[in-house]
Amino acid sequence: MPSRASLKSELRERMRQWRRQLTSEQQSNTAHTLAEQCVLLPAWAAAKRIGLYLANDGEVITDLLAARVRAAGKVPYLPVLEYKQLRFAQWREGAELVPNQYGIGEPDETVARRSASELDVLCLPLVAWDRSGTRLGLGAGYYDRTLAQAPRPLLVGLGHSGREVDELPRDEWDITLDWIVTERDCHRC
């Protein structure tokens, strides 16, 4: 019987291949519809600081969502790698971003950092997900380590509706999401 780690790895690769095959039009449509869905979340109206991410490897694009966050007078934040955890820095419109060790842009070191607990909502990318709120990410564990401490913000997974699975293999350190938002709907976990 395969281990939980090998099951996750196999599923992760299969799902990543699927989303890499999406056309730019499909990704754009998903990003647009998903941005509309997020503002319907009950906690969204009161939230002031929203953690987002820069899409990588076929993840749902968050640029339109960031524009909506700014237009509503809220402040978007991006994750910044610090050792083996994440901190969050304000995502200023038009600011130049510096590539991290994975080539993903981050605000430079002059932008103040916040902990996850200082955010109101944190949107996380999903490779796959299930209805219980279990999330499959890229496997490095940054979000799990960062969110292991309480308190934490409202956790919202952003994913493609076609990446839902019946049940994901789960380890004790895997964090559970509060909501999953896709281009089709919002699901409370």
Summary of the structure (lengths in Angstrom):
residues: 189
radius of gyration: 15.6
end to end distance: 29.0
largest distance: 51.5
contacts: 566
relative contact order: 0.19
helix: 28%
strand: 24%
